[in-house]
Amino acid sequence: MAAPASQSLFMRLTNAFRSLSLRSDIDNIILELLGQFSLEKIYAESDKDTYQNLVITLLAELNAIFSVQRLTLPSENLQLGWYLGFLASWEVTLRAVEFVLLVVVEGRESLWEARLLREKYLAELLLNALRFLTLHPKIPASQRAKDRRDRFARIHRSLERVFDSYPGPESFLLLVCREITDSLRTEPNGLALPPRLRIELPNLASELYPLPDCLSSQYVATIVPQEGFPGDWLVHFLALRDVSLFVVWASVQYTVNQETRDVRLQSSSARTRNAILHALENLRMPAHLSKMDLVATFNDTFRIILPDTLNLGRRGSGESDECEIDAIDLLCTKLNDRQVVNRVSDREMMHSISEVTRNIALLDDPSGQFRAARPKIWALNCQKGHIVGESQLRAEGIEANGAEVVPFPQHKGKCIHCGGLVTIAREVSLARRTWDLLKPLESNADTINVERHLPTQFLLNPPKAETGMPFHPGYGNILGGESSRIHDTEPSSPPPGRSMFPGPLSSDRANLMPQSLVSLNSSGYRHNLDTPRTEFAPSEEFTSSDGRGYTDTSKTSDPPRRPSNISTAEIPITPESSSTRGQNASRLQSISTESFEPEALTKSRTVQLLAHPERGKSKSWRSKFGSRKEPPKPSGDSSSLSSTTLEPQSLEEISLKALASSSKVSVRGKSSKSINVYISQNSTYALFWTQAAINVWDIGSSSPYLGRAISTDSICVLAAVTKVHLAYIIGTRDQKLTLRIVNLIRISVPVIEYRMPSSPWCSSITICPKENQVVVGFDNSVVRFFETTKSEEPREDRLHSRFHKDCKHCPAVDTLSFSNDGLVLLASTRTRGTIQVYSWRFPFVDFQELTPCRYHVPLHESEDNGTTSAIFRSGTANEDNLVCLTTWTQSGTPILVQPYDGHRSEIRTETSSHQGKLGSRIQCAAFSPTGRELAMVNDKGHLYMISNLNSNPLEVRRIATSKELTTKSDWFAMEFVSLPGEEAIVLAWADSSKAIGYVKKLPVKYNVRIFFS
């Protein structure tokens, strides 16, 4: 390849390519750059010229990052999950764009003279970042179309402020940026790639050269039609700019890889350039944009690799190249230093590497002098097969001279260890290769550590006091005008509704976690929670006045008082009755011993299932538990639902403040505040749990009560419950995982623990309804079976064992589920968009893939949250077995598959049935105990009942609404539950921000079919 025109800039791009390609810490790099600049910005007024250079450097560094990020985006035909770690997050990118716009607006006095800052650096950064945002494959689920329009509208307003703050003629690229933001605030998905580019564009995980067909001159000539619609000019402009970006970076990658093949890259790049310049003639832009500036923009891009490209003489191009070169050099230096610091910070890894390299050096030279720059180890063919180092061979006068096998002279053919006969020495090449791989990773951070403490760490210094800068009383005080409150000697009264605790209790609150969660008892009558639930009449169900429902196992606290809002009479508890209760073992024994702040436990309120909005309501009114659209009235046909389903339903609220407060004390971080929900498959228990604590609630009665509270003593990642057992996994990716199995019925049974490495990571968990095994799914398609009654080595199945022995890059086990009879276990994985289902049958010794159940759902979709359910219905009488597959994707319609013959039925709602749209974003699904009904909840929170499962068409009806979901959520669960006296579908979800759990029960009647022989 010929040398590029701008050799210096080209070489800096190769350095940036090496430093930024396929990194997993891009978000952290961006945040560090912005944080470093924020500390510099404090003293922006001290040196205007230095501050201008700092802003230009920041913009150029971010532009280099997002240029490489644009090349990292996967095409739609590639699996998204593998690339997510290499992509900057959508939120960080958008906030970075808003940050730099705010810096430019606020720095008007210092940046007024720096025209190139706005005309080139800001404009190019905005183009690359906005393009990356519009094509990002993983937009946060909370950012719906309306939310994205609002976010882009904020950027558009900020850009308008830039135009207002810097009046006068603006550059072509900045004007184009304004057109882009104006388009995105109206339609955030309106600037997509042409169909062929969406599918065929390569990325940095592969070779960009030779140029693929989608970057060839033949295809580029068709991007802009000769008689195109003027409104599409932005789409065509951005597509052509993408092509030019890929062509330039293909040459960069060619150089980085030290490629020697002749792929005719320069000639093909020139032809693509000519096709782009010709296509620009057909581009019908608005009148206020210059066609000459348009062509100059592309010419400057191609001049980096094609020196014969016409130079239209844009102002300040030489100066801008120098600034960009300096910025990229500084960025690469920062990244190299960052890499060194990260390595030495992982002391365990560095110690292991040092031990390996030191042992290799010792084997080469046992004297410890380590003279060899590249140690080698040789195996002798003596009787004992001793190993010697190359330094030892040289000492004996034997030179290898690069050979892998060295013959010994006859007069020196003795082993230096045992004296045995030796004829040849063979190199142990594994040791040399290990040295070559590990030795470069041994980094020395001494220089970096010294530079960190030098005054040159920051370029802007604080202004001197004698310069006459007015002193503001709030300078350096983050409270500003509220400084008077600091000196207020009067103690402030507590906020309304918050109790003031005496000294001893207040000091103890800091030590509540990670100890066992505590039982709540206060003065009053004791609750009869130690009696088995089957002995309760509805009027005999008690709830503690403090609202927690914890049982007092130790019998040391005073009996609590019954809450006033319970309609049943208060029953005094006598010592005789207490002793009688002591003879009965509670089904859910509490391990708690301390007490929390009293609080109401549950509230019950009536919510109309199918209610019409009041006429006086505003159109923007929205129900707290439903979507904007009111569910239509059900049709008059008979159904499996009881008549009570159509009547007002009781929505029960459960206070989870103790659970939420325990997380705040024990575990920090945003994820620690999330409350997850799980409903048992064979009992009336429900879990509300966080990383720090687990609450087991019995939701079978009219008022749910808390039967057990458990501190996890670590970070809980998965949890499940059945009638007898609670299973949960604690640990982190940096530590070992621990599976704990707790017997909820017999408290005397010790907790069973299984410790295991954190790699592979756990991804799913379930408990057998027969209470025999806990099954856990892991990364790399690994499934392990753990006994619930005794601690023994778990059995492990590798789902892809028939394809290959090593499953290092296999997908995780997304779902695990038992059939209602407990005789069949299903596991599902997703490989390159294809869902695969594996089944075990009792006694679960071996497994097989249900090949007819393979279901392909493309991975390139946005809002792809994978498989949500893979459940099994055991056939009865003349009915076949069924497998139900649901996903949270754009095109993965729920299906029913007969695993015997592969017959499948899509589950859809008919538009004429007025049942709403079930859609393809399904949160969860469950078969009824009879197997003749199927329930599922979609993203709107609508509960659908599907019946006539073995008929065509299926009967799909919406029967209730709950909480709208924006993504697949662990805080929402649904299951068929056998309640006392009735069968019901139970919906449960949690609101972490309010520390409230919700339980909705919908009574159902199952279809019963009689078959005559």
Secondary structure in CASP SS format (residue, H / E / C, confidence):
PFRMAT SS
TARGET T0000
AUTHOR 0000-0000-0000
METHOD secondary structure of the structure
MODEL  1
M C 1.00
A C 1.00
A C 1.00
P C 1.00
A C 1.00
S C 1.00
Q H 1.00
S H 1.00
L H 1.00
F H 1.00
M H 1.00
R H 1.00
L H 1.00
T H 1.00
N H 1.00
A H 1.00
F H 1.00
R H 1.00
S H 1.00
L H 1.00
S C 1.00
L C 1.00
R C 1.00
S C 1.00
D C 1.00
I H 1.00
D H 1.00
N H 1.00
I H 1.00
I H 1.00
L H 1.00
E H 1.00
L H 1.00
L H 1.00
G H 1.00
Q H 1.00
F H 1.00
S H 1.00
L H 1.00
E H 1.00
K H 1.00
I C 1.00
Y C 1.00
A H 1.00
E H 1.00
S H 1.00
D C 1.00
K H 1.00
D H 1.00
T H 1.00
Y H 1.00
Q H 1.00
N H 1.00
L H 1.00
V H 1.00
I H 1.00
T H 1.00
L H 1.00
L H 1.00
A H 1.00
E H 1.00
L H 1.00
N H 1.00
A H 1.00
I H 1.00
F H 1.00
S H 1.00
V H 1.00
Q H 1.00
R H 1.00
L H 1.00
T H 1.00
L C 1.00
P C 1.00
S C 1.00
E C 1.00
N C 1.00
L C 1.00
Q C 1.00
L C 1.00
G H 1.00
W H 1.00
Y H 1.00
L H 1.00
G C 1.00
F C 1.00
L C 1.00
A C 1.00
S C 1.00
W H 1.00
E H 1.00
V H 1.00
T H 1.00
L H 1.00
R H 1.00
A H 1.00
V H 1.00
E H 1.00
F H 1.00
V H 1.00
L H 1.00
L H 1.00
V H 1.00
V H 1.00
V H 1.00
E H 1.00
G C 1.00
R H 1.00
E H 1.00
S H 1.00
L H 1.00
W C 1.00
E C 1.00
A C 1.00
R H 1.00
L H 1.00
L H 1.00
R H 1.00
E H 1.00
K H 1.00
Y H 1.00
L H 1.00
A H 1.00
E H 1.00
L H 1.00
L H 1.00
L H 1.00
N H 1.00
A H 1.00
L H 1.00
R H 1.00
F H 1.00
L H 1.00
T H 1.00
L H 1.00
H C 1.00
P C 1.00
K C 1.00
I C 1.00
P C 1.00
A C 1.00
S C 1.00
Q C 1.00
R C 1.00
A H 1.00
K H 1.00
D H 1.00
R H 1.00
R H 1.00
D H 1.00
R H 1.00
F H 1.00
A H 1.00
R H 1.00
I H 1.00
H H 1.00
R H 1.00
S H 1.00
L H 1.00
E H 1.00
R H 1.00
V H 1.00
F H 1.00
D H 1.00
S H 1.00
Y C 1.00
P C 1.00
G C 1.00
P C 1.00
E C 1.00
S C 1.00
F H 1.00
L H 1.00
L H 1.00
L H 1.00
V H 1.00
C H 1.00
R H 1.00
E H 1.00
I H 1.00
T H 1.00
D H 1.00
S H 1.00
L H 1.00
R C 1.00
T C 1.00
E C 1.00
P C 1.00
N C 1.00
G C 1.00
L C 1.00
A C 1.00
L C 1.00
P C 1.00
P H 1.00
R H 1.00
L H 1.00
R H 1.00
I H 1.00
E H 1.00
L C 1.00
P C 1.00
N C 1.00
L C 1.00
A C 1.00
S C 1.00
E C 1.00
L C 1.00
Y C 1.00
P C 1.00
L C 1.00
P C 1.00
D H 1.00
C H 1.00
L H 1.00
S C 1.00
S H 1.00
Q H 1.00
Y H 1.00
V H 1.00
A C 1.00
T C 1.00
I C 1.00
V C 1.00
P C 1.00
Q C 1.00
E C 1.00
G C 1.00
F C 1.00
P H 1.00
G H 1.00
D H 1.00
W H 1.00
L H 1.00
V H 1.00
H H 1.00
F H 1.00
L H 1.00
A H 1.00
L H 1.00
R H 1.00
D H 1.00
V H 1.00
S H 1.00
L H 1.00
F H 1.00
V H 1.00
V H 1.00
W H 1.00
A H 1.00
S H 1.00
V H 1.00
Q H 1.00
Y H 1.00
T H 1.00
V H 1.00
N C 1.00
Q C 1.00
E C 1.00
T C 1.00
R C 1.00
D C 1.00
V C 1.00
R C 1.00
L H 1.00
Q H 1.00
S H 1.00
S H 1.00
S H 1.00
A H 1.00
R H 1.00
T H 1.00
R H 1.00
N H 1.00
A H 1.00
I H 1.00
L H 1.00
H H 1.00
A H 1.00
L H 1.00
E H 1.00
N C 1.00
L C 1.00
R C 1.00
M C 1.00
P C 1.00
A C 1.00
H C 1.00
L C 1.00
S C 1.00
K H 1.00
M H 1.00
D H 1.00
L H 1.00
V H 1.00
A H 1.00
T H 1.00
F H 1.00
N H 1.00
D H 1.00
T H 1.00
F H 1.00
R C 1.00
I C 1.00
I C 1.00
L C 1.00
P C 1.00
D C 1.00
T C 1.00
L C 1.00
N C 1.00
L C 1.00
G C 1.00
R C 1.00
R C 1.00
G C 1.00
S H 1.00
G H 1.00
E H 1.00
S H 1.00
D H 1.00
E H 1.00
C H 1.00
E H 1.00
I H 1.00
D H 1.00
A H 1.00
I H 1.00
D H 1.00
L H 1.00
L H 1.00
C H 1.00
T H 1.00
K H 1.00
L H 1.00
N H 1.00
D H 1.00
R H 1.00
Q H 1.00
V H 1.00
V H 1.00
N H 1.00
R H 1.00
V H 1.00
S H 1.00
D C 1.00
R H 1.00
E H 1.00
M H 1.00
M H 1.00
H H 1.00
S H 1.00
I H 1.00
S H 1.00
E H 1.00
V H 1.00
T H 1.00
R H 1.00
N H 1.00
I H 1.00
A H 1.00
L H 1.00
L H 1.00
D H 1.00
D C 1.00
P C 1.00
S C 1.00
G C 1.00
Q C 1.00
F C 1.00
R C 1.00
A C 1.00
A C 1.00
R C 1.00
P C 1.00
K C 1.00
I E 1.00
W E 1.00
A E 1.00
L E 1.00
N C 1.00
C C 1.00
Q C 1.00
K C 1.00
G C 1.00
H C 1.00
I E 1.00
V E 1.00
G E 1.00
E H 1.00
S H 1.00
Q H 1.00
L H 1.00
R H 1.00
A H 1.00
E C 1.00
G C 1.00
I C 1.00
E C 1.00
A C 1.00
N C 1.00
G C 1.00
A C 1.00
E C 1.00
V E 1.00
V E 1.00
P E 1.00
F C 1.00
P C 1.00
Q H 1.00
H H 1.00
K H 1.00
G C 1.00
K E 1.00
C C 1.00
I C 1.00
H C 1.00
C C 1.00
G C 1.00
G C 1.00
L E 1.00
V C 1.00
T C 1.00
I E 1.00
A E 1.00
R E 1.00
E E 1.00
V C 1.00
S H 1.00
L H 1.00
A H 1.00
R H 1.00
R H 1.00
T H 1.00
W H 1.00
D H 1.00
L H 1.00
L H 1.00
K H 1.00
P H 1.00
L H 1.00
E C 1.00
S C 1.00
N C 1.00
A C 1.00
D H 1.00
T H 1.00
I H 1.00
N H 1.00
V H 1.00
E H 1.00
R C 1.00
H C 1.00
L C 1.00
P H 1.00
T H 1.00
Q H 1.00
F C 1.00
L C 1.00
L C 1.00
N C 1.00
P C 1.00
P C 1.00
K C 1.00
A H 1.00
E H 1.00
T H 1.00
G C 1.00
M C 1.00
P C 1.00
F C 1.00
H C 1.00
P C 1.00
G C 1.00
Y C 1.00
G C 1.00
N C 1.00
I C 1.00
L C 1.00
G H 1.00
G H 1.00
E H 1.00
S H 1.00
S H 1.00
R H 1.00
I H 1.00
H C 1.00
D C 1.00
T C 1.00
E C 1.00
P C 1.00
S C 1.00
S C 1.00
P C 1.00
P C 1.00
P C 1.00
G C 1.00
R C 1.00
S C 1.00
M C 1.00
F C 1.00
P C 1.00
G H 1.00
P H 1.00
L H 1.00
S H 1.00
S H 1.00
D H 1.00
R H 1.00
A C 1.00
N C 1.00
L C 1.00
M C 1.00
P C 1.00
Q C 1.00
S C 1.00
L C 1.00
V C 1.00
S C 1.00
L C 1.00
N C 1.00
S C 1.00
S C 1.00
G C 1.00
Y C 1.00
R C 1.00
H C 1.00
N C 1.00
L C 1.00
D C 1.00
T C 1.00
P C 1.00
R H 1.00
T H 1.00
E H 1.00
F C 1.00
A C 1.00
P H 1.00
S H 1.00
E H 1.00
E C 1.00
F C 1.00
T C 1.00
S C 1.00
S C 1.00
D C 1.00
G C 1.00
R C 1.00
G C 1.00
Y C 1.00
T C 1.00
D C 1.00
T C 1.00
S C 1.00
K C 1.00
T C 1.00
S C 1.00
D C 1.00
P C 1.00
P C 1.00
R C 1.00
R C 1.00
P C 1.00
S C 1.00
N C 1.00
I C 1.00
S C 1.00
T C 1.00
A C 1.00
E C 1.00
I C 1.00
P C 1.00
I C 1.00
T C 1.00
P H 1.00
E H 1.00
S H 1.00
S H 1.00
S H 1.00
T H 1.00
R H 1.00
G H 1.00
Q C 1.00
N C 1.00
A C 1.00
S C 1.00
R C 1.00
L C 1.00
Q C 1.00
S C 1.00
I C 1.00
S C 1.00
T C 1.00
E C 1.00
S C 1.00
F C 1.00
E C 1.00
P C 1.00
E C 1.00
A C 1.00
L C 1.00
T E 1.00
K E 1.00
S E 1.00
R E 1.00
T E 1.00
V E 1.00
Q C 1.00
L C 1.00
L C 1.00
A C 1.00
H C 1.00
P C 1.00
E C 1.00
R C 1.00
G C 1.00
K C 1.00
S C 1.00
K C 1.00
S C 1.00
W C 1.00
R C 1.00
S C 1.00
K C 1.00
F C 1.00
G C 1.00
S C 1.00
R C 1.00
K C 1.00
E C 1.00
P C 1.00
P C 1.00
K C 1.00
P C 1.00
S C 1.00
G C 1.00
D C 1.00
S C 1.00
S C 1.00
S C 1.00
L E 1.00
S C 1.00
S H 1.00
T H 1.00
T H 1.00
L H 1.00
E C 1.00
P C 1.00
Q E 1.00
S E 1.00
L E 1.00
E E 1.00
E E 1.00
I E 1.00
S E 1.00
L C 1.00
K H 1.00
A H 1.00
L H 1.00
A H 1.00
S H 1.00
S H 1.00
S H 1.00
K H 1.00
V H 1.00
S H 1.00
V C 1.00
R C 1.00
G C 1.00
K H 1.00
S H 1.00
S H 1.00
K H 1.00
S C 1.00
I C 1.00
N E 1.00
V E 1.00
Y E 1.00
I E 1.00
S C 1.00
Q C 1.00
N C 1.00
S C 1.00
T C 1.00
Y E 1.00
A E 1.00
L E 1.00
F E 1.00
W E 1.00
T C 1.00
Q C 1.00
A C 1.00
A E 1.00
I E 1.00
N E 1.00
V E 1.00
W E 1.00
D E 1.00
I C 1.00
G C 1.00
S C 1.00
S C 1.00
S C 1.00
P C 1.00
Y E 1.00
L E 1.00
G E 1.00
R E 1.00
A E 1.00
I E 1.00
S E 1.00
T C 1.00
D C 1.00
S C 1.00
I C 1.00
C E 1.00
V E 1.00
L E 1.00
A E 1.00
A E 1.00
V E 1.00
T C 1.00
K C 1.00
V C 1.00
H E 1.00
L E 1.00
A E 1.00
Y E 1.00
I E 1.00
I E 1.00
G C 1.00
T C 1.00
R C 1.00
D C 1.00
Q C 1.00
K C 1.00
L E 1.00
T E 1.00
L E 1.00
R E 1.00
I E 1.00
V E 1.00
N E 1.00
L C 1.00
I C 1.00
R C 1.00
I C 1.00
S C 1.00
V C 1.00
P C 1.00
V C 1.00
I E 1.00
E E 1.00
Y E 1.00
R E 1.00
M E 1.00
P C 1.00
S C 1.00
S C 1.00
P C 1.00
W C 1.00
C E 1.00
S E 1.00
S E 1.00
I E 1.00
T E 1.00
I E 1.00
C C 1.00
P C 1.00
K C 1.00
E C 1.00
N C 1.00
Q E 1.00
V E 1.00
V E 1.00
V E 1.00
G E 1.00
F E 1.00
D H 1.00
N H 1.00
S H 1.00
V E 1.00
V E 1.00
R E 1.00
F E 1.00
F E 1.00
E E 1.00
T C 1.00
T C 1.00
K C 1.00
S C 1.00
E C 1.00
E C 1.00
P C 1.00
R E 1.00
E E 1.00
D E 1.00
R E 1.00
L C 1.00
H C 1.00
S C 1.00
R C 1.00
F C 1.00
H C 1.00
K C 1.00
D C 1.00
C C 1.00
K C 1.00
H C 1.00
C C 1.00
P C 1.00
A C 1.00
V C 1.00
D C 1.00
T E 1.00
L E 1.00
S E 1.00
F E 1.00
S C 1.00
N C 1.00
D C 1.00
G C 1.00
L C 1.00
V E 1.00
L E 1.00
L E 1.00
A E 1.00
S E 1.00
T E 1.00
R E 1.00
T E 1.00
R C 1.00
G C 1.00
T E 1.00
I E 1.00
Q E 1.00
V E 1.00
Y E 1.00
S E 1.00
W E 1.00
R E 1.00
F C 1.00
P C 1.00
F C 1.00
V C 1.00
D C 1.00
F E 1.00
Q E 1.00
E E 1.00
L C 1.00
T H 1.00
P H 1.00
C H 1.00
R C 1.00
Y E 1.00
H E 1.00
V C 1.00
P C 1.00
L C 1.00
H C 1.00
E C 1.00
S C 1.00
E C 1.00
D C 1.00
N C 1.00
G C 1.00
T E 1.00
T E 1.00
S E 1.00
A E 1.00
I E 1.00
F E 1.00
R E 1.00
S C 1.00
G C 1.00
T C 1.00
A C 1.00
N C 1.00
E C 1.00
D C 1.00
N C 1.00
L E 1.00
V E 1.00
C E 1.00
L E 1.00
T E 1.00
T E 1.00
W E 1.00
T C 1.00
Q C 1.00
S C 1.00
G C 1.00
T C 1.00
P C 1.00
I E 1.00
L E 1.00
V E 1.00
Q C 1.00
P C 1.00
Y C 1.00
D C 1.00
G C 1.00
H C 1.00
R E 1.00
S E 1.00
E E 1.00
I C 1.00
R C 1.00
T C 1.00
E C 1.00
T H 1.00
S H 1.00
S H 1.00
H C 1.00
Q C 1.00
G C 1.00
K C 1.00
L C 1.00
G C 1.00
S C 1.00
R E 1.00
I E 1.00
Q E 1.00
C E 1.00
A E 1.00
A E 1.00
F E 1.00
S C 1.00
P C 1.00
T C 1.00
G C 1.00
R C 1.00
E E 1.00
L E 1.00
A E 1.00
M E 1.00
V E 1.00
N E 1.00
D C 1.00
K C 1.00
G C 1.00
H E 1.00
L E 1.00
Y E 1.00
M E 1.00
I E 1.00
S E 1.00
N C 1.00
L C 1.00
N C 1.00
S C 1.00
N C 1.00
P C 1.00
L C 1.00
E E 1.00
V E 1.00
R E 1.00
R E 1.00
I E 1.00
A E 1.00
T E 1.00
S C 1.00
K C 1.00
E C 1.00
L C 1.00
T C 1.00
T C 1.00
K C 1.00
S C 1.00
D C 1.00
W C 1.00
F E 1.00
A E 1.00
M E 1.00
E E 1.00
F E 1.00
V E 1.00
S E 1.00
L E 1.00
P C 1.00
G C 1.00
E E 1.00
E E 1.00
A E 1.00
I E 1.00
V E 1.00
L E 1.00
A E 1.00
W E 1.00
A E 1.00
D E 1.00
S C 1.00
S C 1.00
K C 1.00
A C 1.00
I E 1.00
G E 1.00
Y E 1.00
V E 1.00
K E 1.00
K E 1.00
L E 1.00
P E 1.00
V E 1.00
K C 1.00
Y C 1.00
N C 1.00
V C 1.00
R C 1.00
I C 1.00
F C 1.00
F C 1.00
S C 1.00
END
